[in-house]
Amino acid sequence: MSRRYTYAQPDPLSFMVTVIAMQIVGAVCVIIGIVMNIDPVGFNERIMGKVVKSAVKPLAGLRLPLGGSLMAIGIINLYCSLTITSGDALKSILLATAVGAIVIAATVISAKLRGFSDGIPPIPIAVLSILTAICLYASLIA
């Protein structure tokens, strides 16, 4: 007598939502990282306004590794979305990406709270909030 084993098949729609979310988050992170590295001075001015002349180069120097870090997060998401076939693994990576985006947003906000900046830049907070929402939706709800 042979036994039949049945395995739960992953929901293809849920898997596709997860893959698309990873690709959206990855592409956005790579594009923002490239822009940060191509024109760090202009990027800083768009975020913070005019900067004191003596601080332009040091701020641009700090913007480069931030852009590189964003590109790395984006490339990891893009690579994993194309190579990993386990929906649970993809959801775990998306959840970790959401936590990372929350930590980055918290550090941006903490600059104002700790007195290092005059205000909270709205564009980075908006982008990070949207990326976090996409990651959380795809990892927890889809």
RANORWO-V757724 format. One record per backbone hydrogen bond with DSSP energy under -1.0 kcal/mol. CO is the residue of the C=O (numbers start at 1). NH is the residue of the N-H. E is the energy in kcal/mol with one decimal. If there is no record, write none. Layout:
((CO	NH	E) (CO	NH	E))
//
This chain:
((11	15	-2.3) (12	16	-2.3) (13	17	-2.4) (14	18	-2.1) (15	19	-2.5) (16	20	-2.8) (17	21	-2.4) (18	22	-2.3) (19	23	-2.2) (20	24	-2.6) (21	25	-2.6) (22	26	-2.6) (23	27	-2.6) (24	28	-2.5) (25	29	-2.3) (26	30	-2.4) (27	31	-2.6) (28	32	-2.6) (29	33	-2.4) (30	34	-2.4) (31	35	-2.4) (32	36	-2.4) (33	37	-1.6) (34	38	-2.5) (35	39	-2.1) (39	43	-2.4) (40	44	-2.3) (41	45	-2.1) (42	46	-2.2) (43	47	-1.7) (44	48	-3.5) (45	49	-1.8) (52	55	-1.9) (55	59	-2.2) (56	60	-2.3) (57	61	-2.6) (58	62	-1.7) (59	63	-1.8) (60	64	-1.4) (62	66	-1.2) (63	67	-2.5) (64	68	-2.4) (65	69	-2.4) (66	70	-2.2) (67	71	-2.4) (68	72	-2.3) (69	73	-2.4) (70	74	-2.5) (71	75	-2.9) (72	76	-2.5) (73	77	-2.2) (74	78	-2.6) (75	79	-3.0) (76	80	-2.6) (77	81	-2.1) (78	82	-1.1) (79	83	-1.5) (80	84	-2.3) (86	90	-2.1) (87	91	-2.3) (88	92	-2.0) (89	93	-2.1) (90	94	-2.4) (91	95	-2.3) (92	96	-2.2) (93	97	-2.3) (94	98	-2.4) (95	99	-2.3) (96	100	-2.3) (97	101	-2.4) (98	102	-2.2) (99	103	-2.2) (100	104	-2.4) (101	105	-2.5) (102	106	-2.4) (103	107	-2.0) (104	108	-2.0) (105	109	-2.5) (106	110	-2.4) (107	111	-1.1) (109	113	-1.8) (110	114	-2.5) (111	116	-2.6) (111	117	-1.1) (112	115	-1.2) (121	125	-1.3) (122	126	-2.6) (123	127	-2.7) (124	128	-2.8) (125	129	-2.2) (126	130	-2.3) (127	131	-2.6) (128	132	-2.4) (129	133	-2.4) (130	134	-2.4) (131	135	-2.5) (132	136	-2.9) (133	137	-2.5) (134	138	-2.5) (135	139	-2.2) (136	140	-2.4) (137	141	-1.9) (137	142	-2.5))
//
